[in-house]
Amino acid sequence: MLNRAEGMTAAEIAAETRVSVRTVHREMEEIERNLAGTGAFLHRKAGTGFRLEGESSEQTELLKQRLLKGKPADYSGEERKILLLCSLLEAGEPIKLFGLAHSLKVNTSTIRHDLDELEPILKRLSLILIRRRGYGVDIEGEEPVLRKAICRLAEEYLDYSDLVGDGYHDANEPVTSRLLSMIDKPVLLDVERSLWAMNWSWTEGLSEAAYTSLLIALSVTVNRIRRGHLITEAHLPETADPISSDWNEVTSFAHRLEEGLGLTFAKAEIQYIVTLLAAARDEADVGEQAHADVVMVELTSRLIAKVQQHTEIPYVEDRTLRIGLVEHIGAAMRRIREGTRIRNPLLSPIRKDYEELFAIVRQAVDELRLGVEIPDEEIGFLVMHFGASGERLNQLGHQLRAILVCSSGLSSSRLLAIRLNKEMPQIEVLGNVSWYEAARMPEDEYDLIISTIDLPLPKHRYVRLSPLLSAEDKAALLQHIQNHAGMRNAEGEPVNRRTTERKAVALEQLRLQAALMNEIVSLLDHFHVYPLDNERGDLDRTLDCALDRISQQEAMADQAKVKQRLLDRERMGTQLIPDTALALFHTRSQSILKPLIALYRLAEAVPLEDGAEAKVILLMLAPKQLPKESLEVLSEISAMLLSTQLIELMEQGEEREIRSYLAEGLQHYYNHRP
């Protein structure tokens, strides 16, 4: 409460402390008595809840220091288990039970209970927990698996601010401090500079999450080598090097690390780095499926319709909302099914600022009956998407160019952009970039950086705000603009510069519209319906035949790789459109040279995942590197598949009828595109 000048409701306090609202009210009475003589007072107000206020800022700060100093040395249950796991992963040898209990300031019975809860978690990580009398406690597993477990912990419990900010000094966050030491935070930015200096084209296509995960894995590798925990050739797969860079390039990267960090990589460690780089690229390939995932589009459309039904706000008309939700929900469902810990540091203020919308989105998600439990943290992210959509206004005149860095992804960046457009129209948001891109952008390409996390930059180079843009945030932003982000020339040049830039933007917009229309026409010109005399029950051979039929269009560089990616995508979950015989097979790959859609009517049904069968296949292919406008067209086509009329045409209609229907829908999209 000392950190929340605007106060907190009883419901917010209950949610954060995991007790009932009744308990909060009861405890507040005792807290009020304990505040006597401290110079701080507890204010109660209907509608806004509780607020702590000191007679002076000095007394408030003194109270905060006393509370922190008097904080017990023990840990929460979750903190204790993570610290216990860190100790076992780092040790490399058995630790006595009483030693673990002493270090965590609990009794041995508590440690035994914690180990019982950690055992199934370790099993999922392919590690074995060893507990024997006279031997102690140990974790058994190969070195690559141990490193992967450390990386998983770091990714789940550390924020980008922890990893790349200008230092971490809060000793009251023991888990964060311990994990930062395990990945050796000072090494991470050294590794990042070495990786960036390689100028590999494939790294530019990595998402921010994949890029950061790769840095964590490389930093953990360096730390483990320094501690004597080494990879041997027996740990490595027999097949090697699927990465595009050859062995010499990877060796060059290893030598660059050796020079910068003062250590030597054995051949096995270099080969391990090869596997890390390959895994990062493959993960990016899987994550960058076309927006045309019909399952996610269908799920998103149902969610938007339900929220609109409860709010009477025309969310369905907001194309940006749909695209953002499709991207977010797909990744969110993967996180939930994998059991990844989900954190949303904005959950409490979201509940407060969007209380009614939060309840509506929660109800809408529950009504979808997804078969998995959706935590409030994910609901908070969805609320940010809907909140940004509800507050979306027309762009006004701007004077300052800003780039955004938001660790929570599209939801927080779009919400912050909308808030800025609404409340500070003098700021033009150029777009959202990753933390490492922001650190390297030439300063003449923007006027200020607005970030929701700490960045590896001097403090005067950026301002840190909340995506909700509170009153305090606006004051801080105005102060930053006044001090550091004023117009660069006092002689009136900025006005001329902005005029020139607006003309350039208008011309660029015309180019984008022309490219978009060319993309639509090209896709429709090359669209064909093919009858396929396939063998029943053989999806592999069916896809071979399907790809053979379009090989003359020179859309693929490696047909075998494209087929494998289509098979891998189907194994992730059937692409059959519910209640139809039509399946959408789609992928993006470096082996695909140009976007293409084709329809196949099969002589024999083929089995898919989850017991489904398909009689018709719509194939949608796209290169891995694809302009945003091209992705939007593919996404629009997939959204059109929700139309019963189009489904019927694809199952039974003639080619010209299908092409005409697609042309009409895409023309409408083009004419009404924001």
PAFIVEX-651021 format. One line per field, with one value per residue (C-alpha): x, y, z. Coordinates in nm, 4 decimals, decimal comma. Example, Ala and Ser with C-alpha at 12.3 -4.5 7.8 and 13.67 -1.06 7.14 Angstrom:
u <- (1,2300/1,3670)
v <- (-0,4500/-0,1060)
w <- (0,7800/0,7140)
END
This chain:
u <- (0,0000/0,2958/0,3738/0,0166/-0,0537/-0,4010/-0,4988/-0,6218/-0,9601/-1,0167/-1,0681/-0,7268/-0,5537/-0,7350/-0,6274/-0,2620/-0,2388/-0,4610/-0,7033/-1,0715/-1,2092/-1,3476/-0,9960/-0,8672/-1,1243/-1,0503/-0,6723/-0,7072/-0,8425/-0,5253/-0,3027/-0,4714/-0,3885/-0,0280/0,0194/-0,0300/0,2786/0,4338/0,3182/0,1136/-0,2635/-0,5034/-0,7818/-1,1001/-1,3277/-1,6211/-1,5483/-1,1720/-1,0853/-0,7862/-0,5046/-0,1939/-0,0772/0,2092/0,2312/0,5415/0,7305/1,0218/0,8001/0,6529/1,0005/1,1073/0,8073/0,8917/1,2523/1,1357/0,8995/1,1641/1,4230/1,1824/1,0830/1,1246/1,4118/1,1861/1,0430/0,7033/0,6265/0,6834/1,0054/1,1359/1,0723/1,2393/1,5427/1,5563/1,5488/1,8211/2,0465/2,0091/2,0622/2,3773/2,5334/2,6340/2,6626/2,4382/2,3333/2,2363/1,8731/1,9594/2,1864/1,8982/1,6726/1,9300/1,9920/1,6189/1,5471/1,2864/1,2777/1,3565/0,9882/0,9111/1,1978/1,0673/0,7224/0,8743/1,0727/0,7531/0,5999/0,9140/0,9534/0,6782/0,8008/1,1527/1,0139/0,8460/1,1863/1,3417/1,5319/1,5328/1,5240/1,7492/1,6805/1,8652/1,9484/2,3175/2,3556/2,1492/1,9464/2,0590/1,9220/2,0247/2,0254/2,2497/2,4165/2,2090/1,8893/2,0165/2,1007/1,7574/1,5939/1,7877/1,6845/1,3207/1,3281/1,4899/1,2362/0,9416/1,0524/1,2597/1,1335/1,3185/1,3862/1,5696/1,7766/1,8720/1,8047/2,0852/2,1369/1,9219/1,9560/1,6463/1,7687/1,4068/1,3574/1,5704/1,4437/1,5277/1,8734/1,9491/1,8374/2,0334/2,3452/2,2738/2,2548/2,5408/2,3644/2,6841/2,7657/2,4257/2,4787/2,8345/2,6890/2,4217/2,6794/2,8790/2,5686/2,4581/2,8052/2,7832/2,5229/2,3481/2,0389/1,8325/1,8694/1,6914/1,3803/1,3712/1,0942/1,1958/1,1082/1,3103/1,6052/1,6052/1,5674/1,8728/2,0731/1,9696/2,0752/2,4134/2,4698/2,3820/2,6280/2,9075/2,8265/2,8148/3,1495/3,3073/3,1720/3,3158/2,9875/3,0817/2,9116/3,0680/3,0248/2,8124/2,5517/2,5114/2,2861/2,4497/2,3073/2,4387/2,4178/2,0754/2,1555/2,1996/2,5381/2,8179/3,0509/3,3135/3,0666/2,9605/3,3242/3,3894/3,1102/3,2570/3,6000/3,4428/3,2885/3,6198/3,8011/3,5365/3,4808/3,8257/3,7424/3,7902/3,5163/3,5849/3,4656/3,1644/3,0636/3,0867/2,8648/2,6223/2,6105/2,5281/2,2253/2,1160/2,1271/1,9419/1,6728/1,6215/1,5731/1,3381/1,1318/1,0949/0,9845/0,7143/0,6004/0,5758/0,2937/0,0787/-0,1932/-0,4206/-0,4587/-0,8270/-0,8741/-0,7400/-0,9366/-1,2571/-1,1879/-1,1043/-1,4209/-1,6356/-1,4659/-1,5098/-1,8756/-1,9434/-1,7719/-1,9578/-2,2858/-2,2255/-2,0919/-2,2751/-1,9437/-1,8844/-1,5599/-1,6324/-1,5623/-1,2096/-0,9757/-0,6726/-0,8334/-0,8935/-0,5392/-0,3887/-0,6045/-0,5263/-0,1549/-0,1940/-0,4398/-0,2362/0,0735/-0,1336/-0,2938/0,0497/0,1781/-0,1204/-0,1068/0,2693/0,2136/0,4339/0,4044/0,2181/0,2933/0,1068/0,2532/-0,0327/-0,3095/-0,3960/-0,4272/-0,6128/-0,8680/-0,9106/-0,9234/-1,1260/-1,3252/-1,6449/-1,4642/-1,2506/-1,5644/-1,7174/-1,4054/-1,3765/-1,7406/-1,6942/-1,3842/-1,5612/-1,8526/-1,6152/-1,5445/-1,1892/-1,1145/-0,8300/-0,8302/-0,7502/-0,5789/-0,6644/-0,3222/-0,4209/-0,7630/-0,5785/-0,3878/-0,7122/-0,8702/-0,5829/-0,6608/-1,0294/-0,9489/-0,7217/-0,9922/-1,2596/-1,0427/-0,9194/-0,9593/-0,8649/-0,5053/-0,4538/-0,1671/0,1715/0,4985/0,7168/0,7997/0,8056/0,8945/0,7503/0,9194/0,6672/0,7615/0,3996/0,3706/0,1016/-0,1648/0,0315/0,1933/-0,1397/-0,3070/-0,0241/-0,0283/-0,4014/-0,3689/-0,0910/-0,2913/-0,5914/-0,4310/-0,1083/-0,1809/0,1444/0,3171/0,3190/0,3838/0,6022/0,5677/0,6668/1,0251/1,2204/1,4569/1,7624/1,6343/1,5659/1,9222/2,0584/1,8187/1,9857/1,8728/1,7712/1,4939/1,2885/1,2450/1,1877/1,1735/0,8828/0,9354/0,7477/1,0741/1,4268/1,6555/2,0326/2,0522/2,1398/1,8378/1,8135/1,7636/1,4192/1,1274/0,9690/0,5886/0,3010/0,0894/-0,2102/-0,0541/-0,1504/-0,1479/0,2015/0,3148/0,1873/0,3689/0,6900/0,6527/0,5991/0,9024/1,1123/0,9999/1,0837/1,4273/1,5463/1,3124/1,2465/1,2481/1,5967/1,6113/1,4813/1,4832/1,1588/1,3141/1,0972/0,7811/0,9382/1,0721/0,7297/0,5705/0,8276/0,7839/0,4056/0,4397/0,6799/0,4378/0,1531/0,3634/0,4693/0,1051/0,0233/0,3061/0,1745/-0,1769/-0,0409/0,1599/-0,1469/-0,3647/-0,0889/-0,0686/-0,4450/-0,4504/-0,1463/-0,2961/-0,6274/-0,4659/-0,2642/-0,5485/-0,6687/-0,8864/-0,7260/-0,8885/-0,6483/-0,6463/-0,4933/-0,4633/-0,6941/-0,5239/-0,1944/-0,1606/0,2112/0,1558/-0,1489/0,0609/0,3302/0,0736/-0,0716/0,2684/0,3557/0,0520/0,1820/0,5517/0,5364/0,4462/0,7997/0,6687/0,9029/1,2787/1,2599/0,9359/1,0364/1,0924/0,7610/0,5783/0,7476/0,6443/0,2839/0,2913/0,4459/0,1782/-0,0990/0,0531/0,0208/-0,3572/-0,5916/-0,6553/-0,9995/-1,2583/-1,5260/-1,8379/-1,6909/-1,4824/-1,2386/-0,8910/-0,6635/-0,2977/-0,0690/0,2889/0,5604/0,9124/1,2380/1,1812/0,8746/0,9498/0,6144/0,2642/0,0227/-0,3207/-0,4623/-0,7654/-0,7626/-1,0650/-0,9563/-1,0719/-1,0302/-1,0628/-0,7369/-0,7089/-0,5948/-0,5144/-0,7812/-0,9620/-1,0725/-1,0904/-1,0639/-1,2088/-1,0995/-0,7683/-0,7000/-0,3249/-0,1844/0,1909/0,4019/0,7724/0,9100/1,0023/0,6785/0,5521/0,2834/0,0350/0,0766/0,0160/-0,2983/-0,4343/-0,3716/-0,5282/-0,8327/-0,8767/-0,8623/-1,1211/-1,3465/-1,3425/-1,5846/-1,8461/-2,0751/-2,1201/-1,7461/-1,7116/-1,9893/-1,8247/-1,4888/-1,6484/-1,8639/-1,8424/-1,6598/-1,3198/-1,4539/-1,7250/-1,4689/-1,2338/-1,5194/-1,6266/-1,2689/-1,2263/-1,5422/-1,4416/-1,0847/-1,2044/-1,4285/-1,1325/-0,9120/-1,1720/-1,2334/-0,8822/-0,7839)
v <- (0,0000/0,2325/0,2018/0,2749/0,6443/0,6107/0,3387/-0,0199/-0,1853/-0,4718/-0,7013/-0,6076/-0,6673/-0,9997/-1,1098/-1,0208/-1,1725/-1,4712/-1,4289/-1,3427/-0,9877/-1,0468/-1,1251/-0,8016/-0,5916/-0,7731/-0,7317/-0,3639/-0,2918/-0,4261/-0,2559/0,0733/0,0246/-0,0693/0,2493/0,4627/0,6746/0,6048/0,9272/0,7283/0,7004/0,4546/0,6209/0,4359/0,5527/0,3779/0,2886/0,3428/0,1247/0,1856/0,4356/0,4896/0,8462/0,9840/1,3231/1,3810/1,1985/1,1498/0,9692/0,7535/0,6539/0,5831/0,3542/0,1705/0,1159/-0,0115/-0,2582/-0,3889/-0,4144/-0,6050/-0,8479/-1,2102/-1,4059/-1,6928/-1,7407/-1,8081/-2,1667/-2,1018/-1,9083/-2,1871/-2,4570/-2,2556/-2,1816/-2,5490/-2,6469/-2,3929/-2,5360/-2,8901/-2,7896/-2,5950/-2,8409/-3,1271/-3,3498/-3,4717/-3,2240/-3,3376/-3,2829/-3,0844/-2,8597/-2,7699/-2,7107/-2,4856/-2,2758/-2,2170/-2,1668/-2,4422/-2,7889/-3,1106/-3,2113/-2,9007/-2,9825/-3,3391/-3,2018/-2,9570/-3,2385/-3,4429/-3,1558/-3,0998/-3,4647/-3,4711/-3,1333/-3,2729/-3,5835/-3,3645/-3,2031/-3,5522/-3,5307/-3,7791/-3,6765/-3,8987/-3,9218/-4,1772/-4,1965/-4,1307/-4,0068/-3,6899/-3,5281/-3,5008/-3,4464/-3,7000/-3,6042/-3,5356/-3,1959/-3,0664/-3,1490/-2,9760/-2,6641/-2,6715/-2,6883/-2,3807/-2,1950/-2,2910/-2,1482/-1,8252/-1,7801/-1,8374/-1,6250/-1,3410/-1,0354/-0,8585/-0,5776/-0,8250/-0,9520/-0,6373/-0,3491/-0,1489/-0,3774/-0,5489/-0,4339/-0,5537/-0,8081/-0,8770/-1,0788/-1,3878/-1,5952/-1,3223/-1,2705/-1,6429/-1,7000/-1,3993/-1,5485/-1,8874/-1,7368/-1,4966/-1,1729/-0,9733/-1,2368/-1,2154/-0,8733/-0,9705/-1,2762/-1,0596/-0,8217/-1,1137/-1,2715/-0,9433/-0,8839/-1,2092/-1,0457/-1,3754/-1,3131/-1,5806/-1,4147/-1,1066/-1,3179/-1,4394/-1,3135/-1,1161/-1,4151/-1,6602/-1,4207/-1,3700/-1,7454/-1,8078/-1,5528/-1,7202/-2,0617/-1,9297/-1,7490/-2,0620/-2,2526/-2,0100/-2,0232/-2,4035/-2,4272/-2,1928/-2,4103/-2,7258/-2,8793/-2,9747/-3,1228/-3,4380/-3,5862/-3,8611/-3,5945/-3,4818/-3,6277/-3,8348/-3,6141/-3,2610/-2,9118/-2,8441/-2,4734/-2,2632/-2,1261/-2,3764/-2,5127/-2,2459/-1,9641/-2,1200/-2,1761/-1,8090/-1,7138/-1,9400/-1,7820/-1,4377/-1,5478/-1,6966/-1,3700/-1,1609/-1,3889/-1,5374/-1,9084/-2,1961/-2,4017/-2,7691/-2,9204/-3,0762/-2,7375/-2,5782/-2,8544/-2,7894/-2,4212/-2,5367/-2,7249/-2,4173/-2,1977/-2,4579/-2,4977/-2,1218/-2,0982/-2,3973/-2,2564/-1,9297/-2,1210/-2,3061/-1,9901/-1,7932/-1,9871/-1,7700/-1,5747/-1,8168/-2,0644/-2,1218/-2,2752/-1,9611/-1,7352/-1,9251/-1,9176/-1,5459/-1,4662/-1,6484/-1,4642/-1,1231/-1,1976/-1,2956/-0,9858/-0,7664/-0,9300/-0,8337/-0,4821/-0,3747/-0,2282/-0,3188/-0,5089/-0,7249/-0,4263/-0,3821/-0,5778/-0,4824/-0,6419/-0,9680/-0,9876/-0,9103/-1,1684/-1,4414/-1,3889/-1,3742/-1,6594/-1,9104/-1,8480/-1,8325/-2,1720/-2,3262/-2,1759/-2,3041/-2,6567/-2,6771/-2,5713/-2,2632/-2,0186/-1,7095/-1,3708/-1,0490/-0,7708/-0,5416/-0,7711/-0,5629/-0,2237/-0,3914/-0,5282/-0,1816/0,0238/-0,2295/-0,3993/-0,4460/-0,5451/-0,7952/-0,9690/-0,9735/-1,1217/-1,3808/-1,4811/-1,4939/-1,7146/-1,9489/-1,9779/-2,0944/-2,4144/-2,4542/-2,7629/-2,5939/-2,3545/-1,9997/-1,8080/-1,4493/-1,3416/-1,4408/-1,2816/-0,9604/-0,9727/-1,0275/-0,7329/-0,5132/-0,6059/-0,5240/-0,2105/-0,0850/-0,1573/0,0228/0,3313/0,3377/0,6888/0,8671/0,9808/1,3510/1,5826/1,4885/1,6617/1,3935/1,0478/0,7664/0,3979/0,1582/-0,1306/-0,3526/-0,6854/-0,8083/-0,8059/-0,6738/-0,6291/-0,3871/-0,2028/-0,1415/-0,0326/0,2107/0,3424/0,4078/0,5801/0,8006/0,8883/0,9764/1,1700/1,3020/1,3600/1,5476/1,2067/0,9900/0,6236/0,4804/0,1217/-0,1452/-0,2781/-0,5292/-0,4272/-0,5114/-0,3205/-0,0131/-0,0243/-0,0018/0,2251/0,5427/0,8348/1,0398/0,7884/0,8806/1,1538/0,9404/0,5796/0,4796/0,1466/-0,0657/-0,2321/-0,1282/-0,1136/-0,1513/0,2221/0,5321/0,6560/0,9795/0,7842/0,6488/0,6851/0,3866/0,3874/0,1511/0,0404/0,1843/0,5354/0,6514/1,0150/0,9633/0,8154/1,1147/1,3509/1,1498/1,1456/1,5205/1,5776/1,3458/1,5258/1,8601/1,7462/1,5110/1,4756/1,8310/1,9263/1,9018/2,2394/2,5685/2,7491/2,5970/2,3050/2,0450/2,1797/2,1535/1,8116/1,6884/1,8259/1,6474/1,3285/1,3354/1,3656/1,0733/0,8721/0,9445/0,8228/0,5148/0,4427/0,4471/0,2026/-0,0276/-0,0159/-0,1011/-0,3905/-0,5128/-0,5114/-0,6834/-0,9512/-1,0109/-1,0311/-1,2621/-1,5037/-1,5214/-1,5557/-1,8561/-2,0154/-2,3472/-2,6412/-2,9832/-3,3280/-3,5649/-3,9401/-4,0226/-4,3412/-4,3760/-4,3467/-4,2102/-3,8409/-3,8405/-3,9549/-3,7306/-3,4235/-3,5409/-3,5546/-3,2168/-3,0486/-3,2175/-3,0523/-2,7026/-2,7690/-2,6084/-2,2750/-2,2611/-2,1774/-2,4119/-2,4516/-2,7790/-2,9759/-3,2388/-2,9773/-2,8090/-3,1403/-3,2160/-2,8792/-2,9438/-3,2826/-3,1321/-2,8638/-3,1233/-3,3230/-3,0112/-3,0375/-3,1173/-2,8406/-2,9748/-2,6975/-2,8062/-2,9734/-2,9834/-3,2141/-2,9285/-2,9062/-2,6023/-2,6978/-2,3973/-2,3131/-2,0527/-2,1623/-2,0502/-2,3332/-2,1506/-1,8846/-1,7059/-1,7063/-1,9553/-2,1045/-2,4171/-2,6409/-3,0213/-3,2508/-3,5989/-3,9258/-4,0894/-3,9333/-3,9051/-3,9430/-3,6439/-3,5886/-3,6425/-3,9024/-3,6513/-3,7136/-3,4718/-3,4980/-3,1488/-2,9730/-2,6011/-2,5495/-2,2111/-2,1553/-1,8475/-1,7594/-1,7134/-1,3524/-1,1956/-0,8343/-0,7543/-0,6767/-1,0248/-1,1807/-0,9732/-1,1070/-1,4681/-1,3960/-1,2452/-1,5534/-1,7774/-1,5579/-1,5944/-1,9707/-1,9094/-1,8431/-2,1392/-2,0269/-2,0369/-2,3782/-2,5156/-2,3666/-2,5228/-2,8609/-2,8637/-2,5374/-2,4622/-2,2918/-1,9688/-1,9468/-1,9840/-1,7310/-1,4815/-1,5221/-1,4692/-1,1686/-1,0049/-1,0592/-0,9362/-0,6305/-0,5436/-0,5943/-0,3712/-0,0926/-0,0918/-0,1651/0,0823)
w <- (0,0000/0,0589/-0,3121/-0,4240/-0,3720/-0,5220/-0,2754/-0,3083/-0,2794/-0,0386/-0,3377/-0,4822/-0,1502/-0,1120/-0,4602/-0,4031/-0,0540/-0,1405/0,1491/0,1639/0,1547/0,5038/0,6284/0,4735/0,6592/0,9845/0,9516/0,8610/1,2070/1,3679/1,1090/1,1910/1,5604/1,4800/1,2785/1,5894/1,6503/1,3091/1,1462/0,8923/0,8758/0,7145/0,5177/0,4204/0,1435/-0,0183/-0,3789/-0,3646/-0,0628/0,1625/0,1316/0,3460/0,3898/0,5972/0,7667/0,5532/0,2799/0,5227/0,7732/0,4989/0,3799/0,7384/0,7864/0,4660/0,5800/0,9207/0,7581/0,5201/0,7942/1,0119/0,7358/0,8496/0,6982/0,5847/0,2365/0,0880/-0,0059/-0,3758/-0,3141/-0,0928/-0,3538/-0,6312/-0,4124/-0,3160/-0,6822/-0,7641/-0,4901/-0,6215/-0,9853/-0,9017/-0,6576/-0,8867/-0,5805/-0,2978/-0,0286/0,3195/0,4138/0,7246/0,5158/0,2851/0,5859/0,7527/0,4418/0,3923/0,7664/0,7965/0,9506/0,7648/0,7534/0,5475/0,3083/0,2678/0,1820/-0,0691/-0,2313/-0,2653/-0,4632/-0,6723/-0,7748/-1,0442/-1,1751/-1,2136/-1,3833/-1,6473/-1,7033/-1,7580/-1,4280/-1,1397/-0,7730/-0,5599/-0,1838/0,0269/0,3964/0,4510/0,0914/0,0889/-0,1867/-0,5481/-0,8985/-1,1614/-1,5279/-1,8222/-1,8410/-2,1380/-1,9468/-1,6320/-1,8350/-1,9965/-1,6520/-1,5350/-1,8519/-1,7963/-1,4435/-1,5631/-1,8430/-1,6088/-1,3135/-1,4622/-1,6482/-1,9287/-1,6789/-1,4554/-1,7464/-1,9359/-1,6975/-1,5392/-1,2419/-0,9831/-0,6241/-0,4370/-0,1822/-0,0862/-0,4067/-0,3329/-0,6259/-0,8757/-0,7263/-0,7247/-1,0823/-1,2066/-1,0517/-1,2139/-1,5616/-1,4761/-1,5697/-1,6452/-1,9082/-2,0800/-2,2376/-2,3385/-2,5110/-2,6746/-2,8212/-2,9608/-3,1142/-3,2698/-3,4141/-3,6145/-3,8446/-3,9143/-4,1230/-3,9449/-3,6048/-3,7386/-3,7847/-3,4241/-3,2008/-2,8924/-2,6711/-2,8841/-2,8989/-2,5209/-2,4582/-2,6761/-2,4764/-2,1500/-2,2826/-2,3958/-2,0638/-1,8666/-2,0867/-2,0009/-1,6299/-1,6222/-1,8034/-1,5488/-1,2663/-1,4231/-1,5443/-1,8991/-2,2041/-2,3483/-2,6953/-2,5392/-2,4500/-2,8119/-3,0832/-3,3554/-3,6309/-3,6232/-3,7561/-3,9090/-3,8750/-4,1874/-4,0694/-4,1266/-3,8623/-3,9302/-3,8598/-3,5305/-3,4385/-3,5161/-3,2775/-3,0087/-3,0538/-3,0225/-2,6910/-2,5770/-2,6371/-2,4643/-2,1643/-2,1094/-2,1358/-2,3792/-2,5455/-2,6070/-2,9354/-2,7612/-2,6188/-2,9637/-3,1000/-2,8134/-2,9123/-3,2654/-3,1270/-2,9274/-3,2357/-3,4420/-3,1758/-3,1594/-3,5340/-3,5417/-3,2551/-3,4426/-3,7527/-3,5581/-3,3827/-3,7061/-3,8664/-4,0872/-3,9152/-4,0949/-3,8069/-3,8583/-3,5137/-3,3456/-3,5793/-3,5010/-3,1264/-3,1387/-3,3327/-3,0758/-2,7896/-2,9559/-3,0288/-2,6668/-2,5242/-2,7726/-2,6701/-2,3060/-2,3714/-2,6905/-2,8121/-3,1812/-3,1255/-3,4308/-3,6548/-3,5122/-3,7403/-3,5307/-3,2259/-3,4098/-3,5460/-3,2043/-3,0265/-3,2810/-3,2193/-2,8426/-2,7869/-2,9878/-2,7751/-2,4551/-2,5137/-2,5708/-2,2452/-2,0499/-2,1927/-2,1291/-1,7687/-1,8036/-1,5154/-1,6349/-1,4807/-1,5377/-1,3230/-1,4317/-1,3073/-0,9999/-1,1772/-1,4666/-1,2203/-1,0768/-1,3990/-1,5997/-1,3258/-1,5287/-1,8497/-1,6574/-1,5265/-1,8762/-2,0411/-1,7637/-1,8180/-2,1968/-2,1684/-1,9250/-2,1664/-2,4420/-2,2407/-2,3652/-2,1580/-1,9679/-1,6747/-1,7877/-1,5045/-1,4169/-1,5446/-1,8996/-1,8585/-1,7714/-2,1012/-2,2942/-2,1128/-2,2300/-2,5916/-2,5491/-2,3495/-2,6273/-2,8834/-2,6815/-2,6450/-3,0035/-3,1459/-3,4637/-3,4870/-3,4093/-3,5003/-3,3545/-3,2749/-3,1185/-3,2536/-2,9967/-3,0070/-2,7505/-2,5695/-2,3903/-2,2328/-2,2219/-2,6008/-2,8300/-2,5654/-2,3485/-2,6412/-2,8136/-2,4919/-2,4150/-2,7742/-2,7547/-2,4174/-2,5547/-2,8657/-2,6530/-2,3714/-2,5271/-2,8968/-2,9450/-2,9428/-3,2548/-3,1795/-3,4560/-3,3380/-3,0874/-3,0866/-2,8796/-2,6012/-2,8119/-3,1159/-2,9012/-2,7710/-3,1260/-3,3167/-3,4440/-3,2308/-3,5333/-3,6116/-3,3029/-3,0444/-2,7349/-2,6170/-2,3924/-2,2175/-1,9660/-1,8565/-1,7678/-2,0719/-2,1187/-2,1897/-1,9866/-1,7896/-1,9878/-2,3118/-2,2209/-1,9809/-1,8047/-1,7720/-1,7031/-2,0021/-1,8162/-1,8245/-1,4762/-1,3661/-1,2223/-1,5553/-1,7507/-1,5176/-1,5550/-1,9331/-1,9541/-1,7317/-1,9505/-2,2664/-2,1118/-1,9951/-2,2668/-2,5654/-2,6793/-3,0436/-3,1795/-3,3465/-3,2091/-3,5427/-3,6678/-3,8560/-3,6766/-3,8390/-4,1826/-4,0988/-3,9924/-4,3066/-4,5211/-4,3227/-4,3594/-4,7358/-4,7330/-4,5195/-4,7611/-5,0546/-4,8610/-4,7796/-5,1515/-5,2137/-4,9418/-5,0862/-5,4304/-5,2849/-5,0999/-5,4121/-5,6140/-5,3452/-5,3587/-5,7385/-5,7480/-5,4935/-5,6785/-6,0239/-5,9049/-5,7086/-5,8538/-5,7530/-5,8086/-5,7957/-5,6158/-5,6712/-5,3352/-5,1303/-4,8307/-4,4954/-4,6270/-4,5323/-4,6108/-4,9701/-5,0092/-4,9251/-5,1657/-5,4461/-5,3477/-5,3543/-5,6841/-5,8450/-5,7652/-5,8220/-6,1673/-6,0038/-5,8562/-5,5108/-5,3205/-5,2935/-5,0980/-5,1303/-4,8717/-4,6004/-4,6788/-4,6488/-4,3168/-4,1764/-4,2819/-4,1095/-3,7954/-3,7884/-3,8100/-3,5216/-3,3048/-3,3466/-3,6312/-3,8842/-3,9763/-3,9651/-3,7141/-3,8591/-4,2115/-4,4303/-4,5060/-4,3481/-4,3717/-4,4063/-4,3778/-4,2979/-4,3397/-4,4198/-4,5747/-4,8228/-4,9620/-5,2212/-5,2618/-5,1115/-5,2649/-5,1966/-5,3596/-5,3002/-5,3297/-5,3436/-5,2412/-5,3911/-5,0487/-4,7026/-4,5082/-4,1283/-3,9238/-3,5572/-3,2885/-3,5012/-3,7665/-4,1427/-4,4351/-4,7846/-4,8928/-4,8197/-4,8541/-4,8781/-4,7775/-4,8118/-4,7424/-4,7110/-4,3620/-4,4360/-4,5488/-4,5476/-4,2940/-4,5721/-4,7197/-4,3804/-4,3429/-4,6726/-4,5655/-4,2283/-4,3986/-4,6162/-4,3095/-4,1353/-4,4404/-4,3815/-4,0950/-4,3629/-4,4251/-4,7853/-4,8579/-4,6923/-4,9138/-5,2222/-5,1356/-5,0765/-5,3913/-5,5912/-5,9140/-5,9199/-6,0712/-5,8018/-5,5222/-5,6791/-5,7221/-5,3597/-5,2373/-5,4666/-5,3352/-4,9726/-5,0240/-5,2125/-4,9175/-4,6827/-4,9016/-4,9196/-4,5435/-4,4199/-4,1427)
END
